[in-house]
Amino acid sequence: MHPVVLHDAEQPPTQLSDWGVVFANGRSFELNERVVPYGLNTPLFTDYALKLRTVWLPEGTTARYTEDREFDFPVGTIFSKTFHYEKTDDWSANDYRVVKADREAMLDEHGQIDLEDYVLIETRLLVRYDDGWKALPYVWNAGQNEAYLEIAGDIRNIELVGNRASEKFTYVVPDANQCAGCHAPKHSSKELHPLGPKAWQLNRPYHIDGAAGNQIENWSALGLLTGASSSPPTGVRWRQPGDATLEQRSRAYLASNCGHCYNPDGSADISALDLNLGAALDRGYGICKPPVAVGRGSGDRPYDIYPGKPDASIMLYRMQQTDPAIAMPELGRSTVHAEGVALIHDWIAAMPGSC
């Protein structure tokens, strides 16, 4: 296993293994030394894919802690996110039948992913250079021993198999330009940014190689992070009903899945919606707000969020769609996130007041 290599921004390698961040040999997927896996409290939904996230910093460098935005990472930082699925018992390389599981990715007791049980789809890199971040999509081959750069993106026909039914869909690997659809929260500048590594997302327990603790504290102990607060913002895990209120979980979900576009500087700023975590819960958040420039995406509903009436709310209607012209978010999914829809439905239903 060769060391991690930071390649020139204008000449990225065609093979993922040349970066030295993650590797697969057809039997297992593993991380290089000093490549640190991490998890988010409330990750973005992508067609029920499991996502293994890692970060690597050049030796001798650290990220700087910030309270309300992504941490400030040094030049040379490499993030990876590997999308994969659990195989069904009747899975084959010609018939991508995978388990529909709404859960987090985990490494096994050896710090690996066993490819007898899982299939790798893609690994996306986000690399910081002197002039900003660059996104690079790599798609795994059938032999599961290499991923290749696909600047134009790719597609994969997949069947999700649940307890009661199955669903066929087309998994879309975004092209390099489409990454800006989410990773450029200030669309006027077009600059890419990491979305996940913020204090409220990383403030959570971790379990790696038999050790356990707080993830922000772990990053600090490893030398990845400086200046961390002793009392960072509370982490909200949308899947854990006992850890937060219905409102907190719903707002965390919307911030993660929608806030990168629906904010005053985002690509959906014309909507005048702000779904960031700290936004005021008022008309600007969509409460009793009539639609703006949404066209048929309104579904003939009168307000973005209609308190007490989820089925009359545009937000829920758009979450239930798969047509990119209507769906919210419009990128990154070809299926409906049933559990996310149920969460927002229950939150709107429980809202007091009326319009």
N, C-alpha and C positions, 0 to 999 in steps of 0.2 A: 504494500500500500504506500504510494508515494505521497509526499507532503502536499498540503493545499497550495494551489498556484493561482495567483491573481493575474488573469490574462488581460491584454490590452482591450480597451473598450471597443475599438474598431475591428478587432480580429478575434472574436470569441471562438473557441474551439467547437468543432462540430460534435464532439463526443463529451458527454457529461463527465465521464471519468477523468478527463484531462484536468478538470478543476481540482480533483482530489478531495471534494467535500463529502460526497456519499458514493457508495459503490454497491453493485449487485453482481452476483455470479451465477444466477439462475436458481440458486438454492436459498440464498439469504440476502437481505439488504442491510447494510451496516454503515456506520458513520466513521469518519477519520478521527484521529486524535485531536483534541481541543475543539471539535465540532460539538456544540452543546444543543441538545434537544430542549424544546420548551413548549408550553401549552398556553392557550388563551382562555380566559373565563367564558367569553361569549364569542366564538368564532363565526366567520361568514359561512353561510350555507352554500354548498356546491353539490347539488344532485346526490346527496347522501354519501359523498366520497369521504373517506378517512384521510386526514392530513397530518403528516409528520413534519413538524417545523424544526428547523435548526438555525443556529447563528454561529458564525466564525468571525473573529476579529484578528487582525495581524498582531503578532506577538509584541507586547510592550504598549499596546494601545487600549483605551477603554472608551465606553460610551458615557455620556453625561446625562444624569437623571434630570427629567423635567416633569412637572406635575400634571399638566393638562394637554400635552401633545406627545407625539412619539419621541422617544429618547434621541439625543443627538449622537449619532454613530460616526466613528472616524472613517476617513477614506480607507478603502480596502475591505470594509465589512462585506461579508457575503451571507445573505439569508437564503435558505432553501425551503421549499414546501413541496413535499412529495404526496401526490394524490394516489390513493390506492383503495382497493375494495377487498372484502373477505370473499373467498370463493364459495360457491355452493357445492354440495356433494357431487353434482353432475356437471360441474364446470368443465369446459374444454377451451383450448386456444381458438377454436372456431365458433364457439358459442359462449359469449361472455355473460354467463348467468352468475350474478353476484348477490350477496346478502344485503338486503335493505336494512341498514342499522344506523340509527341516529345516535352516534356516540363518538368519543374521542379516539384518536389513534394512540396506540401504545407499543413500545418496544417490549420484546420478551425478556426473560431473565438473563439472556446473553447480550442484551443491548442491541438486538437485531429485529428484523421483520422476517418471519419464516415464509418463504415464497411457495411453500407447499400449500399454505393456507390462504395466502393473499396474492393479488395480482397488482403490479405497479402500472399506472397509467401515464403519469407525467410528473416531472419535477421542474418547478419554476425557480429560477434564481433571480434575486434582486441584489445588485452589486453597486456599491458606492465608489464613484470615481471623483476626481478633482472637480469636475463640472456637474456632478449630480449622480442620481441613481439610474441604473439601466436594468430593464427586465429582459430575461431570456427564457423562453419555454423549451424544454427538452422532453421528448416523447420516448417512452420505453419500448424496446423491440419485443417481438414475440418470445425470444429466448430469455428475456428478463435478465440479460447480462450487460446491457448498455442502453443509454438513452441518447437520442440525437436531436440536435438543434433544429427546430421547426419554426423559423421566423414567421412563416405564413400561417401557423397554427395547424390543427389537425382535427379529425373527428373519429369517434369510436362508437360503434353500435353496442349498446349494453342493455341487459335485462335485469331489472331490480326485482328480487324475489323476497316477498314479505311473508308474514304468517298466513295471510288469507288470500293474497292475490299477487300477481307479478305485473310489471310495467316495463315496456320496452321504450327506450328513448335514445337520442343521439347525444353523446357526451362531446362537448366542444372544447378543444384546447384553444384558447384565444391566441391571436397573432400578437406580435410584440407591440404593435401600436394600440391594440385594444386594451392592453394592460393599463394604459393611461385612463381608460374609462372609469376605473376605480382608484388607481394609485396616484391620480393627480387631483387631490381635493381642492386645489385652487386652479380651476380650469383655464384661467386667463394666462397663467404662467406655463402650463403644461409640464411642470416639474413633477417627477415621480417622487413618492415618499412611501416608506413602510407604513402600513395601516395598523397592524396589530400590536407592536411593542410599545404600549403605553402603560402608565402606572396602574390604572384600574384594571387593565386586561392581564397584566403580569402578576398582580398582587393575589397570589393563590398558592395552595400547597403544591409541592412537587414530590415525585417518587422516582428516583433514578438510581440504578445499580445498588439497590438495597438501602439507599439513604433517603431521608425525607426531611422536609422543612418548608420554608417559604421561598418562593421562586425569586423574588427581588433580593432577598437576603443571600440566596445562593449565587446569583449573578455578582453581587458585591464581593462575596467571599472568593469567587473564582477570578476576580480582577476584571470582569467584563464591564462593571458599572461603578461609577464614582458619584458621590453626592446624593445618594439615595436618602429619602426622608425616613425618619423613624416611624412615621404614621402616614403611609401613602393612602391615596383614596381607596375606599372600600371596593374590593373586587366583587362584581355581580355576575353570578353564573346562572344564565337563564334557565338551564335544565334543572336547577335545584330549588324546588318550591320552598323548602324549609329554610333556605339561606337568605332569602330576600322577599320583599313583597311582590305581589303581582305587577304593580306599577313599575317597580325597579327592574324586574326581570324583562318586562315588555320594552321599557325604554332602552335597556342595554341591548336587547335584540335588534331594535330599530337603529340604534346608533351604529352597531357593527355591520348590519346588512344594508342600510340605506343612508346613513349619515355622511358617508364620503361623497355622495352626490347632492343630497338634500341638506345644504348648508348655505350661508350667504355668499360663499365664494365658489361653490361647487358647480358641476356641470348642469345641475337641475335648479340653479338659482332663480330661473324665471318662474318657478312654482311658488316662490316666496315661503317655502317650507324650510324649517331648521330642525332636523331630527338628531342633532348632536346630543350627547349625554347630558350636558349641562344647560340645554336650551329651556327657556320658560315653557311651562305647560299651558299654552294659551292659543290664541288664533294662529300665531306664527308656527305653532307645532301642528296645526291642522284642526284644532277643536272648533267645530262649527264654521270652518273656512270653506267657502265655495271653491270649485275647481278653477284653475288658471291654466289655459293653453294645454289642456290634457286631451282634448278631442274625445274619441270614443273610449279612451281610457277611464272615463268617469263611470262607465257602466250605468249611466243615468241616475247615479247616486247624487244627492244634493250637497254633501259635505265630505271633506277628507276624513274627518273623524266625527261621527254623530254619536254623542254620549248616550249610552244605553241601547244603541241600535247598530250593532256591528254589520248587519246585512244591508244597512243603508249607508255604509261608510265606504268611500272610494278606496281608502288604504287597504282594507281587507279584500275588496274586489280585485285589486291589482295583484295582491299577493296570491290570489287563487288562480291566476292566469299563467299561461306559458307562451302566449304570443308576444314576441319581443316588443311589439308596438304598444302593448298594454301592460305587460308584466312589470312588477317592481320587486327586486331590481331587474333591469332589462338585460344585463350581462351576467354570465357566470352560472346560470342555471337553465335547465331544460325541463325540470320537473317542479312540482309544487311541494313545498316543505309543509307537510300536514301538521307536524307538531308546532311549527312556528305560527301557522295560520290559527291553530287552536289557541295558542297563547294570546295572540292579539285579539282574537274573537272574545275570549273570556275577559280580557282587560277592558275593551270597549263596552261590553255588556254590563260590566260592574261600575262604569263611570256614572256618577250622579249628574243631575242637571239635564238640560235639553237645549235645543237650538231655536 
